[in-house]
Amino acid sequence: MGLFNRTKTTDTATADTATTAVAVAENPAGQDLGLGHLTGDWTIDTTHSEIGFAVRHAMVTNVKGRFTEYEGKLHLDGAIPTNSRADLVIKVASIDTNQAQRDEHLRTSDFFAAESFPEMRFRSTAAERVGDESYRMSGELTIKDVTRPITLDLDFTGHAVDAFGADRVGFEGKAVLDRTDWGLTYNAALETGGVLIGEKVKLTFDISAVKAA
């Protein structure tokens, strides 16, 4: 995502020249992206954010849910998209599909085995700008000690200072994964053909992040 960047660790002329060259290469038209002031460390505000998912159920509809406990940090940059990074940790037991019995089943060894593997983690490995306000972030998602690559498509939704003086940025994102790649293989056959639970999982992100003081 073009808003993330590691802090420059040298002030030598050589480093400055290299940084400028990268910025020009990623923005050859010299367009003023207007995002330089966003560079810095940010923390996801979980009270104004949501991490959700949807899975096909019984071949006819979708079950939707979310995780209610998580924490994440970003390092944002308004100039050089490829220097992006993000880190997110989700508490598996906080899964909520609005049906208590189903949520308890999802916490068992049939699915997430929440007692043995209480957290899942996303850690970015690369990022790029793909449109005026669109970004793509690649990373590694770990579930039940299985780590596999995943790609997130993200849209920058804005920047503002809220009524309490907090500096905020927002973005929305989505990704699609095959749950069996992480060992989540539980299923049941239907009498009419097909299976009870789809293998494809659609992830959605609606994130508000606050800049560190």
Buried (B, 14 or more C-beta within 10 A) or exposed (E): BBBBBEEBEEEEEEEEEEBEEBBEEBBEEEEEBEBEEBBBBBEBBBEBBBBBBBBBBBEEEEBBBBBBBBEBBBBBBBBBBBBBBBBBBBBBBBBBBEEEEBBEBBBEEEBBBBEEBBBBBBBBEBBBBBEEBBBBBBBEBBBBEEEEEBEBBBBBBEBEEEEEEBBBBBBBBEBEBEBEBBBBEBBEEEEEEEEEBBBEBBBBBBBBBBBEE
